[in-house]
Amino acid sequence: MRRIRTFALAALVAMTASTSFSATASWQGTWLYYDDEGALVGSWTAGCRELDGRWGVETPNKVFIQGCRASS
């Protein structure tokens, strides 16, 4: 009985840790904003520490790219 309880507790801790990690990683990335013609007019990078920042304008035409990348 004690083994089952120990295993269940270890499984719960592992699931919680993996859920926290994926929740943290899921918001790191960049929003790219485009005008009506499809030209890039702005971006917002968040969750990437020294790469965080904004430039340009926000529009309803946007795409999210997950993960931290150096801008080219």
Buried (B, 14 or more C-beta within 10 A) or exposed (E): EEEEEEEEEEEEEEEEEEEEEEEEEEEBBBBBBBEEEEEEBBBBBBBBEEBEEEEEEEEEBEEEEEEBEEEE
